[in-house]
Amino acid sequence: MPLHNTGLFIILAMVLLLPFLVKKIEEELELFLFFMGCLAVTITTQWNAHLIKEAFSEPIKITLAVFCAGLLFRILQKPLAEHIDNMVGKLGLRFFIALVIVVLGFLSSVITAIIASLVLVEIVHCLKLKRSAKIRIVVLACFSIGLGAALTPIGEPLSTIFIAKLRGEPYQAGFFFILKEYGYYIASGIIVFGLLGIFLVSPGRHADIACLKEERESIKDILMRTAKIYLFVMALIFLGRGFKPIIEEYISRISYQGLYWMNMISAIVDNATLTAAEIGPTLQPHQIKAALLGLLISGGMLIPGNIPNIIAAGKLKIKSSEWAKYGIPLGLIIMFACFLLL
């Protein structure tokens, strides 16, 4: 095994384990992932002007959306909270949660995963629930959004790259290719996560402090969260590029069963990078299906796995261990159930 590949596997192990073992790293996850990404690019000697330009420019749209939404929701916090409170009263909390998970899952393919996640965190922020219940809702909804956003090329970069890679012969992939070919799996997954919201999120006792009583976020808080998300996205770009050698050498050459499970690396590596490395017209239909579903499902297991996870965790101050407590077992169960269907 080449020396740089050995280094990459060590970095991969550190990225997976250290946030759960070292409290300081968990608290400064963005900075840690940024450093690990830079280290991965360095040992594979992939630094160039194009990568640096991409790393600085790619996060801009996401962070601008987060910043503008933060300002907007800061203004609308009180009327939004009142409206949500009324809807919960009419529909019941369990049904309302399920509806949010399902609707945002499907809408993310139109309004993008970023906007869907921003709407999610504001809704959850306003629910009069304990922190543990809010975390469960967010994890379930981010799984749903991560799935639904792939239905069209509008939703997220993964689907855009996926369609581009299969546009020619023999697949002739068009705008609705993922919807037509894999919509059954994706739609079923979204509905399953909605139903899980009914059973896994107990109303219990309401939190002592409701959204209406909370102070509005300061501009400083919004700026700090935006800066952290910018650094987070930049870190994912470096990690994706740094891990590219082992992705191309090992992951993209295995059987569809192995590919499905190995794509759990999507929990920490940008799934768009994995899609670009793995998907191509030479793959058989069952290989493409397994690769796509593996990427989509596992992306919800840890915070770095998807942009919605990053945005939601940043806004609600969810730690890596808190997310993994629900995300990993839930993701493994869904992965296994989907594998049986495949």
N, C-alpha and C positions, 0 to 999 in steps of 0.2 A: 504494500500500500504506500503511495507517495506520502512524503512527510507532511505536506500541506493538508492532505485529506485527514491524516491523523489529528492534526491541529483542529480541523473543522469539527470532527466528531467530539473532541474535548470541549470546544466552544458550545456545541449543541447540547452536551450534557450539562454544562454550566448554566446555559439559558433555561433549561428545563427545571433544574434542581435548586439553584441558588436563591431565586425569589421566594421559595418556600422554606429555605433553611436559614437564611440571613435576613433579619428583620429590616435592617438598614437598606438592603437591596430592594426588598419589597416596597419600602416607602419611596425609594428613588428609582422605580422601575424604568422610567423613560431614559434616564441618564445611563443606567446599567446596560440597557439594550443598545443604546447608541454606541457605547464603548465596545461592546461585543461585536456589533456590526462593523465598526471601524477596524477592529482586530481581525475579523474574518476577511475583509477586503484586503488588508495589509498582507496577511500570510499567503494569500493567493495572488498577490501582486496585480490587482485589478484596478488600482487607482488610475483614473484618467479624467480629463476635463468634462467629458460627456456625463460620467457618473456623478461628479460633483454638481454639475448644472442640474441634473435630474433630481438629486437629493435636496437641493435648495428650492427648486421650482415646483416639484410635484406636490408637496404638502400645502402649497399656498391656497388652492381652491378649497380644500377641506377645512383649513383653519379659518379662512374668511367666512365660510358658511357657519362654522361653529361660533365665531365671534359675533356675527350679525344676528344669529338666532339667539345667542345669549343676551344681547341687548334687547331684542324684541320681546323675549319671554320675561325679561326683567320688568318691562313696562306692563305686560299683560298678565303678570303673575296672579293678581287678585281675581280679576274676572274669569280667568282660566280655571282657577281653583274652585270658584263658585259653580261654574258650569259642570266641571267634573264631579263635584260633590252631588249636584242635582241628578246627573246621569247615574251615578252609583246608587242613589236613593231609589230611582225608578227601575233600574235593571237588576239590582242586586250586585254585590261586589264580585262574586265568583263569575257570573256571566259577563260582567263588564271587563274583567281581566282577560277572559277567553276571547272576547270580541276585539280588544286592543291587540292581543297577540296575533290573531288571524288577520285582521284588517291591515295592520302595519306590515305583516308578512307579504301579503299580496300587493299592497300599494307601493312597497319598496321597489318593485320592478318598474314603476312609473315615476315616482317622486325621488328616486335614488335611495340607497341604503343610508346615506348620510342624513338626509332630511328625515327619513323614517326614524332613525335613532335619536335625533334631536327632539322630535315630537314625543317619542317614548319616554325619554328622561324627564321631560316636563310633566307628563301625565303621572308617572310614577312618583315624582317629587311631590306632587300634590295629593297623593293618596294618604289617608290617615291610617297608616300601617306601620308596624315595627320594621326596623332595618332589615332583619332576616327575611321577612316576607317580600320586601321591596327587591332585595337581591335576587330572590327566586324568580320574581316576575321579569326582571331585567334579563337574566340569563335565558329564560325560556323565550322571551321576545327577540333577543338577539340571535338565537338559533333560527327562529322563524324569519327574521329579516334577512339573515345571511342566505337562507334558502331562496326566499322569494325574489330577492334582488337579481338572482341569476336568470330569471325567466326571460328577460329582455336585455339587449346590450346597453340599455340606458341605466339599468340598476347598479352595476358595479363593474370595475375593470376586468374581473375574471371572465364575465360573459362576453365582453367586447373582444377580448383576446381569443376566447374560445371560438366565437363565430368567425373571426378573421382567419384563424388557423385552418378552419374546415370549409372555407368559402368555395374552394375549387372542387374538382373531382376527387373522390366519387360522391361526396356528401352534399355538395352544393348548398351549404348552410346559409340560410337567410335570416332575417330579423327574428322570426318566430321559431327558429329551429329547435332551441332548447325547450320552448313551451310545447311544441308538438311531440318531440321525441322523449322528453323526460318530465313533462308537466305533471304526469300522474304521480310520480315519486315525490316531486317537490310539493305539489298541492297536498298530498297525503301527509307529508311531514309537517307542513304548516298547520293543518287541522289537528294533527296529533299533539303538537306543542300547545295549541289552544286548549284542547281537552285536558292536557296535563296541568294547565293553569288552573282549571277548576278544582282538581284534586290535590295539587301540591301546595297551593297558596290558601291557607286557612285564614278567614277573616280575623279570628282570634280577638284579642283586645286591641283597640285602636291605640296608636302611639299618643303619648301625652301632648306632643307638639305637632299641630297640623300645619299644612302649608300656609294657610291663611294667617297664622300667627307668627310665621318666620319672617325674619328681616330679609329684605331683598339683597341679592348678591351685589357687592360693590363692583365698580368698574375694574378695580385692581384684581379682584377674584376672577372675573371673566378673562382678563388679559393673561393672568397666570395660567389658567386652564388652557387657553388657546395656545400659549407658548409650549406647554407640556405636550399637547396633541401634535403640534408642529414637529417637536423633537421626536416623538413617538413614531410618526410616519416616516421621518428621515431615517430613524433607526431600522425600520422594517425594510426600507429600500436597500440599505447597506447589508443587512442580514440576507436578504434575497439574493443580492449579487454575490456576496461572499460564499454562500452555500451552493451557488450554481454548479461548481465542479462536481460535487458529490451527487447533486440532483441528476445531472446529465450522465454521470458514470454508473450510478447504482439504481436510483429509483425509477428512471424512465425506461429501464430495460427488463423489468421483471413482469411476471404473469399478472393477469388482471386481478386475481385474488390477492396476490402480494401487493399490487399497486394500490388496491383499495385500502388495505390496512396501513401500508407505508405512508399513504397520504395524510395520516394523522399528524405528520410533521407540519401540516397546514395550521396546526394550533399555535405555532410560533413563527412560521415563515409565511411571507406574503403569498396568498394563494394565486395571485395573478402571475407571479414568477414561476410557480410550479406548473400552472396551466401552459405558459409559454414553452416550458421545457419538455412537458410530457405529451401534450395534445398535438396530433398531426394526422394527415390524411392516410398515412400508412397503417394506423391502428385499426383494429377490428371494432365493430360497434359495441361489443360487450366490454372491450377494454376501455373505450371512451366513456361508457356509462359508469363503469366501476371507478375510474379515475375522477370523474366529475362529482359523483355522489360522495366519494371519500373526502374530497376537498371541501365540499359544501358543509357536510355534517360536522367534521372535526374542527372546522373554523370557529365553532362556538365554544369549544372546550376550555380555552384559556384566553386571557385578555388580549394578547397580541394577535390572536387568530383572525380577527376581522375589524374593520374600521368601526362598525357599530359597537363592538365590545369596548374598544378604546374610548370612544366618545362617552358611552354610558358610564363606564368605570371612572373616567375622569370627572364627570359631572357629579356623580353620587359618591365619589371617594371610596370606591370598592377596591379592596386589596386583592392581590393575586391569590392568596390562600382562600379568601372568601368566595371568589369566583370559582376556583377549582373545586371547592367543596361540593358545588352543585353541577358545575359544567362538565367535569371529567366523568363522574358516574352516569350522568344523563347522556352525555355524548357516546359513551361506550355502549350503553343499552340500545340507543337508536342505531349506532353503527352495526351492532350485532343483528338487530331486527332487519335492517335494510340488507345486510349481507345474505341473510336467509332468503330474502325476496330475489336477490340477484342470482 
